[in-house]
Amino acid sequence: MNGKCVWVVMALACGCKPGAKSDQTKSTGGGTPVKVASVGGFQTPESVKWDSTQDVYFVSNINGAPNAKDGNGYISRLGPAGMVTDSAFIKGLNAPKGMALIHDTLWVTDIDVVRAFDARTAAPVATVPVPGAVFLNDITAAPDGSLYVTDSAIRFGAKGQEHVGTDQIFRVGPDRKVSSAIKNDTLSRPNGITWDAANQRFIVVSIGGTKSLFAWKPGDVAPATIGSGPGGYDGVELARGAILVSSWTDSSVYRFENGEGSKLISGVPSPADIGYDAKRNRVLIPVFTGNRVEIWQLQ
């Protein structure tokens, strides 16, 4: 939080050593991704969102158990150079996870509600309860101004992670009315979601047992498989026509194009809900158990 020490380690760009692993040599431009910053001092960072208007990164911090209503959660502001400008820009959340921006409104999932704040001032804008939600995870905006929110339907208890409900994607309309857009366990504990404007569909990735990447359109009774990888997915972003996906299974970020996946970045344990800075062609990785955010330059 504000009183905690925040450290920043900047990594200088350097040439690859002869023994560098080949699975790190692919990127949206064909070159080697370079880690340009590693920013610490966060508390269970779950998601990073680039605000293109302000040119800042928002970082959601759970700061406790993922399903605990403890008021410990907060959102930090991080500059593109790797400097934290406000370690607790928004306070008093429970377990904030995925974020979405609609104009100057920052939306964030918080267990069983969706909250909105002014992205410039942090002033509260709205709190929208989601009836029937168990574990709201990621959120994305559709072109009509509605929000689509994944529910992984899991809880954490004495037995660890348990699937206690039916997987869903909720819709929050511009009028803030909530409905279930799809309720189906074929979603396999849906986690990351993003809007694919080129194909007029959502891309959904799951933390459950499936290794599939899904495409889904409102009205479809089940998602369609568009690719397969290691599984254990968390975040998903579109970057210059490719789909970027983080995987806890092998501590990596993958690039998918035309259904084929290749490892883009490896050696990042617990890569959570990644962000993408389209201005600089960077992937932003919250390291969930490492309490840091890594910024990787794509070539």
Residue, then its C-alpha position, 0 to 999 in steps of 0.5 A: m500500500n502507500g506505506k510499503c516499500v516499492w522497488v523497481v528493477m529496470a532491465l537493460a535491453c541486451g543481445c541474446k546469449p548463444g545459449a538462450k532458449s529458442d522458445q523465447t525467440k518468437s514474438t509478434g514481430g519475430g524477434t526476441p521479447v526483452k524484459v524491460a522492467s520488473v516492478g515490485g511492492f504489490q500484494t498478490p497482483e492479479s491483473v494489469k490494464w493499460d489506459s491508452t488515454q492517460d497512458v498509465y497501467f492499473v494493477s489490481n491487488i487482491n492482498g489476501a485470499p482470492n474470495a475473502k471479503d476483507g476490504n484489503g484489496y486495492i488498485s495501483r497506478l504504474g507509469p510505462a517507465g516502471m515507476v509506481t505513481d500511486s500504490a493505492f489509487i483505489k482502496g477498500l476493495n475485497a479481492p479485485k481481479g479483472m479490469a475494463l475501461i469504458h471511456d474514463t470509467l474503470w470497471v473491476t470485478d470483486i468476487d460477486v459484484v462489479r465496481a466502477f470508478d473514475a479512472r482519473t480521480a478514483a471517485p466511486v461511480a457504481t457498484v453492481p451486484v451480480p446475483g448468482a455469482v460465485f467467483l467473478n474473474d475477468i471482465t471486458a467491454a463490448p462495442d455496445g457499452s455492455l460488459y461481459v464478466t466470467d464466473s469461474a464458480i470456484r471457492f478456496g477453503a480447507k481443501g484448496q480450490e473447489h468448483v462449487g457452481t456452474d460456470q457462467i459469463f454474465r452481461v452487465g448492460p449499459d443500464r447496469k442490468v445483469s443477465s446470464a449470457i451463458k451458463n455452461d460447464t463446457l466453459s471449464r472455469p472461465n478466466g480471461i476474456t477479451w473482445d475480438a473486434a476483427n471477428q466480432r466474438f469474444i476470446v475466452v480462456s479457462i483455468g480448469g482442466t481444458k487445454s482449449l482456447f475458446a471463441w464465443k458469441p452471445g447467443d451461442v449455447a457453448p463456446a467453440t474451440i479455436g486452439s489448444g495449448p498447455g492449459g491452466y490459462d489466466g489472462v488473454e489479450l489481442a496483439r497485432g492480430a495474435i492472441l496472447v495467453s498466460s499459462w500457470t501450467d508451465s509459467s509462460v505466455y503463449r502466442f496463438e495465430n490461426g489456431e497454432g500456439s508458440k511459447l513467447i515468454s517463459g520462466v514467469p511463475s504464476p502469470a496472472d491476468i496479463g495486459y497489453d500496451a498497444k502503443r509500445n507493443r508490450v505485454l504486462i505480466p502480473v506475477f501473482t505469487g511474486n508480488r511484482v509486475e514484469i514488463w516485456q517488450l515485444q519486437 
